[in-house]
């Protein structure tokens, strides 16, 4: 329980709202970069919100990754309407490999500004203040800004489980970053400078992996002094979570599989919380089965779950991922054993499809 309380009170409680800062006409320029593949419908729906940010100096670059639908034609039409819009494209007939990271690399090279803000084509900003909040976090010697991207889910157990897991992930990477141990961000809401990108030679160390443009990059580029978080409801980006168990299982395996490429120290740090949860629940179950009375294991459960429940309730409201909070004890028990199943499966999986 000591390890659990270290995370609970030492890291998770550090996740606090970031207050807005003023912007003037001399605000630094920002290039919003969005990778897209065969997503014309989403571009039609979301592009206007990216182009309508209340910020004086920015551009939007769509990195078209080998789309075979009508995306190229749509983007050409939009460029004639919006002067802020730029497009870089990978032609499916000439580029067979590379994917998202190559598209992002080309977009970064084309960007006219030195500060980049990344999101995904299936995301929408929570407000027209999104860019302002993220951009104003760049300060002296601050080169990475870790944002928040709540997932929108349906009703039922799966929807609540997805939110619970995303909330736990957010508390980990945000809390550890504030505590001086940044290790990842989410590509749905992440900002960094060209200096940070060039400092680690972009995505070169993990270009062979189909993922890692966010978490693996942050592990290389982030330091305790150059990284900040931006936690404000006006600065969120929303994404839809998996709607079926099949999609959930595929996504979960992807995340765990990429985790095998994490730095050793990061993997050891991240293993503490789930292992502590697992051993606690195993101990409680054995205590109930083998013990002569239920009073003491019940008291241990209450002492463990009550502060966790309070913290997760508070931070779930802040991060807008509170759907699982009413059943927090159930999800806490479930995840303790479920992570073992998914982790073992991912460990023996040699190749993941995206």
C-alpha positions, 0 to 999 in steps of 0.5 A: 500500500505504501507504493500505491500511496506514493503514486496517489499522493506524490504524483496523481495529486500534482495534476492540477488545472493550468490557468490561462495566460494572455496573448498579444499580437507578437505571440510566437508562431505555431504550426498545427500539424495533423496526420490524416489517411483516408479521412475526408469525412473527418477532415470536412467535420473537424478542419473548420475548428482547427482553422478557427482558433482564436490566436494571431499567428498560426498555420494548419498543416495536414500531412496526407499519408497516402490517402486513396479517397477524395482527401487530396481533392478536398484539401486542394479546394480548402487551400483555395479558401483558407490561407492558413492551410498547407498540405504535404502528401505522400503518394500511395503509388510512390511511397510504400513504407514510412506512414505517419512518421514520414508524413509528420517529418515532411510537415515539420520540414515545411512548417514556417514556425519553430513551435509545433502543435500536434493532433489527430484527424479524428480529434476536435479541440474543446474550444477556440482557445485550445491553441492559445492555452497550449502555445502560451505554456512555451516559456524560457527553456520550455520545449515540450507541452503535454496536453490532455485528450479525453476519450468519448465513450458509449454506455456500458461496461466497455465505455466506462473501462476505456475511460478508466484506463485513459484516466489512469494513463493521464494521471501517470504521464501528467503527474510524473511530468509535474514531478520531474519525470516526464516519459510520454505524451499523447499525439492527440494533444502534444506540442514541442519546438523544432529545437527539441525535434532536431535535438533527438534527430526526429523519429530516427531512433524508432522510425522502424516502428509504426508508433511512437511519434508521441511517447517514444519521442517524448522519452528521448526529448523530455527533461525535468526542466524543458517539459510542462503540462497544459491542463485546462478544459478549454485546451483539451482535444476530444477523441472517440474511444473504441466502440467494440471489444474487438477494437478495444482489444486491438488498441490495448495490444498496440499500446502494450506492444509499443511499451516494450520499446520504452526505456528500461527505467521508464518500464520499471517505474510504470510497473510499480503501480500495477504490480502493487495493485495486483499483489494487494488484491491477491493478498486481500483475496487470500486473506478473505479465503484463509482468514478466520474473520472478514473484519480486518481484510475489510478494513484494509480494503476501506483504507486502501480504496477510500483515498484512491476513490476520492482522488480519482473522483476529483481528477476524473472531473478535472480531466473530463473522464469520470464515467467509471468513477461510480464503480471505481472499486470494480475497475480497480480490481478488474484492471489489476488482473486484466493488465497481466493478461494483455501484457503477456499477450503483447509480450509474445506478439511479434507484429502489430497491425495498425 
